[in-house]
Amino acid sequence: MGTELLILLIIFFLVILQSIVGVGILVIGTPVLLIFNYDLIEIMGILLPISIFTSLINLTYLKINKKKFKIESQKDFRKYFFLICIPAIFFGLYLL
C-alpha cells in the first residue's frame, strides 16, 4: 500500500507541475514509474489520459477567461520550429 500512495502523491505533484509549467506528467512521470518497475504500456495507460485531461482543463480555463495565447507569426520562426520538431518526433518514435 505504501508504494501506491507514493505514486499517487507523485502523480498529484506532476499534475500541478503540468498545470503551471506545461510539462511534467509524461516528461517526469515516465522515468519515475520506470524506476518503480512499471511497463511502458502500463505507464502510458496511466499517465497519457491524465496529461490529456489536464491540458484540456487548462485550455478550457484559458477560453473561459478570454486569455489570448499567440504563436509567433514570423515565418522564419515557424519554419525552424517545424524543421526541428518533425524530425525529432520521427526519431523519438523510431527509438520507441
PyMOL commands that set and color helices and strands:
alter all, ss='L'
color gray80, all
select helices_A, chain A and resi 2-21+25-35+40-64+75-95
alter helices_A, ss='H'
color red, helices_A
deselect
rebuild
show_as cartoon
